[in-house]
Structure formats: C-alpha cells, structure tokens
Amino acid sequence: MKKTVLIVDDDMDYLFQMKIKVEQFGFETITADGQKEAEMIIETTRPDLAILDLMMENDDSGFILAYKIKRKYPDVPIIIATAVTAETGMTFDINSDENKQWIKADLFLDKGIRADQLLKEINKLLKI
Amino acid sequence: MAEYKILVVDDEPGIRMGTKRILQNYKVDYPFMDEHIEFIVLEAATGEEGIEIIDREMPDIILLDNKLPGIQGVEVLEYVKKKLYDIVVVMITSYASLELAVKATRDGAYDFIPKPFTPQELRGSIENITKQLFLKRMTQKMNKEGKLIRFQFLSVLSHELKAPINAIEGYVKMMNDRQFGDDMAAYQEMIDRMQERIKGMRSLIMDLLDLTKIESGKPVQHLESVNITGIAQISIDTMRPYSIQKDVDIYLNTKEKIMMDADPNEIEIIFNNLISNAVKYNRNGGRVDVFIESKKEAIVFQVSDSGIGMTDEEKAKLFQDFVRIKNQKTKNITGSGLGLSILKKIVDMYHGEIDVQSVPDKGTTFTITIPVNAQT
C-alpha cells in the first residue's frame, strides 16, 4: 500500500509544488494550508510522514504542530522544511541533544532542497 | 576570544581541583558565534569566601555546593539574587539531596549538577550554560542598541523576499521539465501563479522604498499647503481598477477643499494604504467611505469599510512590521505586511493619532487625527 505524506505550508505555491514532487515519488499526499487545518486532519488521520513549514500562522507554528503530531503519533517521522536558516544564518541544530528535547522534529531541511535529496531523506525516515 | 569566570564553591578540594582540570583547556563554540569562549576557574572553600570573591571578581557562572562549613550554598544563592547580579548559579549536589537542588532551582539556580560527575557531564552543563548566557547577553546588548528589531526586520524581510522567488523558481523548473506533458492548461495556471507572485514582490519592493524614504527622510521635508480632499480623490482613482474587480464602491463623502501643511507624497501614502486595505479586506459588493474633516485644532481622515473586520487580538498586532493577519478569511489576500507600519510611521511624524474600530464580519474604521499646529 502507498504511504501517506502530510504536507503543511501556508504558501499555496510551495504546497502545490511539494505535493507534486512527493506524489511523483510514489506517495499519497494530504495537504493543509496551516497549523489549524493540519490539526484537524491529524484528529482523524495518521500520516506515515509529515513535512511541515516553520513559519505559518505564527513564527513557530511548525514546532507546535510537530509537538502535537508527536504526542498523538510518536512514531510518525517529521521533517520541518524552512527557509529561515539560510536567511538569518541561524541554525537550529536538530541533531544536538539539547534541541532534541524541545524540537520534536526528526529532520530540518532547507526549502530549496533538490528532489533527489528529498526522496533520499524521506526514504531514510520511512526506512524504505 | 572571550573569557568567562567560573567560581567553584565547594569545601572538597578534590571537586575544586577536578573542575579546574576539566575546564582548563575547554572551549565552547557556537555555530553563528565568531568567537569561542574559554574559562577561568576561581575557587572558594566556604560560602563566606565565595561571597567575597563574587563581590570582587564578578564571576559569570558559579558552581555551588550546598553543604558548606559555614553558611550554606542556598544562602550564597540568595545573596546573588538579592544583589541582582547577572550570574548563572548552578548547584552541585549529591544525589541524596536532589530535593534540595530542585528547591534551589525554584529559588533561582539555573540548574544543578549531581555529584559525583564525569568530566563529560560537567563540560556538557557548562556548554549549555555558556550558550544560554551568551545569547542572553547578546540579546540585551542588541536590545540596548536597537539592533534586535533591525535583525528581526531583516530576517523577516529576507523570508518575504525569498518566498516568492522560491515559488517562481519551482514553477520554472516544473515547466522546464515539462512535468505536465502537453497539458497546456496546467502550465497556464503556473504562469498565472508566477505573475501573482511577481506582483506581490513588486508591491513589497514599493512598500520598502516608501519605508526607506520615511526612515531616511525625517523630519518631514517638503511641507506645502496641500488640498487633502484632492489627494484622497487621486488615491481613490488609483484604486478604482482594483475596486471594480472586487465589486466594491468607494465614496468620497467630503466635497470641499481641506487645506493642510504637509508633504503631499506622505498624505498620499496614508490614503493609498487605508483605501487599498479597505478594498482588499472587504466583501464582494461592499463599500468604502472616506471622510475628511477640518476641526479647529486638527484634521481628521476617516476610512470605513464593510469588510471582514478583526478581533481585538488581531487589532493589537496591526502596526508591527510584516504583520499580516492570517486566518481563513484572509488566506487568499496578498500583501507585504508593511503598509500599516509605514502608515503609523508617517502619522507619528505628524504627531498624529490612529484609532481603529473593528467588528468581525461587519467592518473596520480607521480614524487619523493630525494636529494642525504641532506639525513636523
């Protein structure tokens, strides 16, 4: 059975482009245009993986959503796709133990990531 | 290179020496910190001695044992807190007194390190504390210099500028790869979206130019006697194509000339912002009403719409840079999020005031009052 990827982004163009990309990889997709809609979706649906934007309704919507998804489905891998790092020079080092405690994401990706890299990361997280 | 002073207060010489040895050649780096931090370790065997060193040396971090011969560790902690020293205090405790450590944390200790600790544990704790302290001081410094706001502004700005470029780039790539085969309608859709995003970028750039003009141009430069009603009319005419598209009627309810000493460009920016928002956040078939009134001591501009309105919470965020009210009703409305903060800066320059009345789903009224004699 095809795996389902939840994609959340408030930029409708990015959402559309990501959806096309992920569907070409051979996954089913569910999309939401913000934290609120995504929260409604996870009430009833368990995705196999989630790709979240960071800054949506609020600057930290992605973190909050990640936290809520992990609370309900601890095993669902979460990717936070952000453009913030490249712009501010600020890095959230998700791999440091300190940050792992509060950022409930498995991976941070830059929004400009190439399709083949994205697929590789998704497969790694889904253990395919 | 920066140096942080660490004071170890412990009556066991072994702990003091161990700490010194462990931290002697230890450095903390930060990914976006140009420098690294090294440590100087100071020692005190009693609380009394500790307080003396604190007053004299002003350490950055204190590692504090609670069970001391004279005064207890918590008393040293109280002293530091009472004096409001900017020092991070970490309690060193044996496992048996964890409860005390938790209490100390509540009383203002930053953390506690259980004893005995491995070099790795100590270094880990010190690393966290150092980063925390560094960030805190950096933030304080930037706040003082007004740089933090600028930093936030720039990071949001680059986000806002990059998002449309990313979107357009993505579409160009999809078209280049002929991702939809011969489906011309799909490509047309992409072209429309790209045009939309380019439009958004253009308006952001225009707003930014307005903002730079205002920020570099104070105090108000070209004061001349201008007819406010005339400027409002120009603004309405500029907005007309857009309002027709949205089926919104704009009424200028003031006919007579109202003169005021002002910079006509700035007054036009005020009206452009108010009227374009009133159209943008309106319902189809809605209306916008513009009033201008000359009172004895002030001139009042008012723009009311029959639009989607705002909650009080949304209203509170309105005049910040890049804030756009995001909810279901506004998700298809684009904007730079700079319009109202520009408006506010201009009105401030004229020592004016802005009042906003809004009822969700009924509409919003902006009233701007500019004192007549206190201009510039």
Interface residues (C-beta under 8 A of the other chain):
Chain A: D10 D11 D13 Y14 Q17 I20 D33 G34 M55 M56 E57 A83 V84 A86 E87 T88 G89 M90 T91 D93 E98 K111 G112
Chain B: P31 F32 N128 S155 S158 H159 K162 A163 N166 A167 E169 G170 Y171 M174 Q179 R193 R197 K326 N327 K331
